[in-house]
Amino acid sequence: MSLPATYRALVCREYGQPLALETRPTPNAVPGSAVIKVLSALVDPSEKHRLLMAKRNVHFSQQPPFIPGNCAVGRVAAVANDAATLQVGQLVLLEGFIRGRDDPNAQALRAVYEGPSPSAKRLTHQDDLWRDGYWAEYTRAPLETCWPLDEKALIGGLGYKMSDIPYLAKHAIAYGAFRSIDLKAGETIVIGPATGNHSGAAVQVASAMGARTIAVGRNLNALRRLAESIPRVETVALTGNTGEDFKLLSQFGPIDAFMDYTPAGLETPPYLKAFALSLKPYGRGVLTGFPHGDLSLPYALMIAKNITIRGSFMYQPEDVRGLIKLAERGLLKLGKSSGAEVTDGFTLDQHDEAIGKAHEHQVWGTQVNFEFKE
Ligand SMILES: NC(=O)c1ccc[n+]([C@@H]2O[C@H](COP(=O)([O-])OP(=O)(O)OC[C@H]3O[C@@H](n4cnc5c(N)ncnc54)[C@H](OP(=O)(O)O)[C@@H]3O)[C@@H](O)[C@H]2O)c1
């Protein structure tokens, strides 16, 4: 596969300003990297607000200029000499989580978050190496973030389209969180809220892992859709009153685990106490959202019931490998077969339309993608 001299990409030059469509010199595969021909890239529902309507979030953002987009699928177009197995032509999942090779605790998200520390910021600031995302015809990616896919199984066997695949990068976050609390097949997990872009993906993953999921939320239509599309899903519309919510959750018997996926717009999870109360002795909880406030939990009860609660940011490399196997074996469904509606075919020139379309449905079940010719 020969590389063109230039490629086109959308660029965020300043938050709150229109994106620029730019032509740039195609990168080469420096040691430790591959150059990927992007085939399909996800447009997050939150991008319109994050990129075009809001000021820069000083706590959680990437320094412009950068190419947005952090979930994609593509084909290896060039690969550095130090790659052990990656081959030109191979189909790969691209996700945006970058870790320092010399310090895995230095962490940043391509196109989204420059990280909290000077060492994390170095990963995306230095030479602009890993700052850019995937709304582009080509991208350079560290070898360890190019995840080989079984194309025969996914496209040939299961009949998925390229645009069904990028959402796996959302599933990976949930899979990492569930593995961090050792969720097992047959267990019962409460997920709340369950109807968001990331949290709905978590309901899919919990079910694919064989758990029974109690999907919790306010949007009755979205809850119904989750239950109709995904096996082993029960739904609960919470009231916001801890006692009432505890009663509603108790109808399912002892709860093994919970996942809290509270969005950044809330100060604190209104249902967390009910989740914690409903846990069985030695139950586990995982916090994966980003509310900006503090938590309040019944201290003595947490001790008396030996409850474990932990946070989970992104995932470990083995989580991504394991998750891809769940999809390749058909346990985790993608695209239409998962109950989602995938609107693809947007070109970079149609970015306003694509971003607007994604913004229309801030709820699980709608995926919008840019498509690129092979
Ligand atoms: N841990 C990690 O590594 C990681 C990675 C990626 C993202 N995140 C974080 O995960 C969080 C959730 O992401 P998302 O994409 O799922 O968010 P989202 O698509 O914006 O969904 C938000 C969810 O919260 C619900 N909600 C909003 N206000 C509520 C309220 N007052 N009471 C009850 N429910 C309410 C919404 O339900 P309604 O439909 O009822 O409004 C919806 O289900 C974000 O904060 C994101 O930053 C964490």
PDBQT file of the ligand as one rigid body, heavy atoms in Angstrom, charges set to zero:
ROOT
HETATM    1  N1  LIG A 401     -14.299   6.067  33.312  1.00  0.00    +0.000 N 
HETATM    2  C1  LIG A 401     -13.907   6.337  32.093  1.00  0.00    +0.000 C 
HETATM    3  O1  LIG A 401     -12.807   5.945  31.674  1.00  0.00    +0.000 OA
HETATM    4  C2  LIG A 401     -14.804   7.110  31.182  1.00  0.00    +0.000 A 
HETATM    5  C3  LIG A 401     -14.606   7.052  29.803  1.00  0.00    +0.000 A 
HETATM    6  C4  LIG A 401     -15.476   7.758  28.968  1.00  0.00    +0.000 A 
HETATM    7  C5  LIG A 401     -16.503   8.540  29.513  1.00  0.00    +0.000 A 
HETATM    8  N2  LIG A 401     -16.628   8.604  30.876  1.00  0.00    +0.000 N 
HETATM    9  C6  LIG A 401     -17.671   9.436  31.505  1.00  0.00    +0.000 C 
HETATM   10  O2  LIG A 401     -18.872   8.715  31.596  1.00  0.00    +0.000 OA
HETATM   11  C7  LIG A 401     -19.948   9.624  31.823  1.00  0.00    +0.000 C 
HETATM   12  C8  LIG A 401     -21.181   9.148  31.131  1.00  0.00    +0.000 C 
HETATM   13  O3  LIG A 401     -20.957   9.157  29.725  1.00  0.00    +0.000 OA
HETATM   14  P1  LIG A 401     -22.151   8.956  28.680  1.00  0.00    +0.000 P 
HETATM   15  O4  LIG A 401     -21.519   9.160  27.318  1.00  0.00    +0.000 OA
HETATM   16  O5  LIG A 401     -22.887   7.712  28.945  1.00  0.00    +0.000 OA
HETATM   17  O6  LIG A 401     -23.057  10.222  29.003  1.00  0.00    +0.000 OA
HETATM   18  P2  LIG A 401     -24.341  10.725  28.236  1.00  0.00    +0.000 P 
HETATM   19  O7  LIG A 401     -24.473  10.051  26.924  1.00  0.00    +0.000 OA
HETATM   20  O8  LIG A 401     -24.353  12.200  28.303  1.00  0.00    +0.000 OA
HETATM   21  O9  LIG A 401     -25.495  10.118  29.156  1.00  0.00    +0.000 OA
HETATM   22  C9  LIG A 401     -25.831  10.692  30.344  1.00  0.00    +0.000 C 
HETATM   23  C10 LIG A 401     -26.762   9.752  31.097  1.00  0.00    +0.000 C 
HETATM   24  O10 LIG A 401     -27.033  10.346  32.368  1.00  0.00    +0.000 OA
HETATM   25  C11 LIG A 401     -28.429  10.409  32.545  1.00  0.00    +0.000 C 
HETATM   26  N3  LIG A 401     -28.763  11.585  33.347  1.00  0.00    +0.000 N 
HETATM   27  C12 LIG A 401     -28.496  12.874  33.039  1.00  0.00    +0.000 A 
HETATM   28  N4  LIG A 401     -28.930  13.661  34.046  1.00  0.00    +0.000 NA
HETATM   29  C13 LIG A 401     -29.503  12.852  34.983  1.00  0.00    +0.000 A 
HETATM   30  C14 LIG A 401     -30.135  13.052  36.232  1.00  0.00    +0.000 A 
HETATM   31  N5  LIG A 401     -30.277  14.278  36.732  1.00  0.00    +0.000 N 
HETATM   32  N6  LIG A 401     -30.594  11.969  36.913  1.00  0.00    +0.000 NA
HETATM   33  C15 LIG A 401     -30.451  10.730  36.409  1.00  0.00    +0.000 A 
HETATM   34  N7  LIG A 401     -29.872  10.476  35.226  1.00  0.00    +0.000 NA
HETATM   35  C16 LIG A 401     -29.387  11.516  34.530  1.00  0.00    +0.000 A 
HETATM   36  C17 LIG A 401     -29.022  10.460  31.144  1.00  0.00    +0.000 C 
HETATM   37  O11 LIG A 401     -30.307   9.961  31.215  1.00  0.00    +0.000 OA
HETATM   38  P3  LIG A 401     -31.600  10.775  30.694  1.00  0.00    +0.000 P 
HETATM   39  O12 LIG A 401     -31.806  10.268  29.293  1.00  0.00    +0.000 OA
HETATM   40  O13 LIG A 401     -32.651  10.355  31.645  1.00  0.00    +0.000 OA
HETATM   41  O14 LIG A 401     -31.249  12.235  30.723  1.00  0.00    +0.000 OA
HETATM   42  C18 LIG A 401     -28.081   9.504  30.404  1.00  0.00    +0.000 C 
HETATM   43  O15 LIG A 401     -28.424   8.154  30.642  1.00  0.00    +0.000 OA
HETATM   44  C19 LIG A 401     -19.425  10.977  31.340  1.00  0.00    +0.000 C 
HETATM   45  O16 LIG A 401     -19.255  11.815  32.464  1.00  0.00    +0.000 OA
HETATM   46  C20 LIG A 401     -18.084  10.658  30.717  1.00  0.00    +0.000 C 
HETATM   47  O17 LIG A 401     -17.161  11.698  30.892  1.00  0.00    +0.000 OA
HETATM   48  C21 LIG A 401     -15.823   7.900  31.707  1.00  0.00    +0.000 A 
ENDROOT
TORSDOF 0
